[in-house]
Amino acid sequence: MANIKSAKKRVLIERERKVRNNSVKSEIKTYVKKFKDALATDLAQAEEAYKALTARLDSAASDNVIHANSAARKKAHFAKLLDDAKKK
């Protein structure tokens, strides 16, 4: 543990951020699973799940939980999966 007051505060703030960031990342993973499950069963549900997933990714990117390019890459990947499923 740090000895300087400001360093102690930084440690506490980083712990709080880590908890929040891990929560957001876990939520994104949950939405990814929901999207993939919906994609396997029903396209209408998959489209709704895709909208929710992209909203979560954009929110996480705007809060700097994940990098903006990472969010864009994931959105493009899932959009391609959705388009391929529509073509079948």
Sequence and secondary structure as in RCSB ss.txt:
>XXXX:A:sequence
MANIKSAKKRVLIERERKVRNNSVKSEIKTYVKKFKDALATDLAQAEEAYKALTARLDSAASDNVIHANSAARKK
AHFAKLLDDAKKK
>XXXX:A:secstr
  SSHHHHHHHHHHHHHHHHHHHHHHHHHHHHHHHHHHHHH HHHHHHHHHHHHHHHHHHHHTTSS HHHHHHHH
HHHHHHHHHHHH 
